[in-house]
Amino acid sequence: MKSDIHPNYHPIKVIMTDGTEYTTYSTYGAEGDVLRLDIDSKTHPAWTGGDQKLLDRGGRVSRFNSKFAGLMGGAPAAPAAAADAPAAAPAKKKR
């Protein structure tokens, strides 16, 4: 193994949001440093079953829901163009 290329792996103290603490090994900081968590498994909605909010930026969620509504058991999506409309002529190649 090459020398002097691996990070320093040392003990640190981790303090959870509820004040409980434990010692583990990490490359964080220096030996004996304290890592205070802002979010952990006791407070994060992914583990606690809290409310989830979807941000619909640019209508992405709406487009997805309308595109796959028939596959997910919802109402079928409206067609993008009329079925009886004539097809557009193919584009001409430039020489």
Secondary structure by P-SEA (a helix, b strand, c coil): cccccccbbbbbbbbccccbbbbbbccccccbbbbbbcccccccccccccbbbbbbccaaaaaaaaacccccccccccccccccccccccccccc
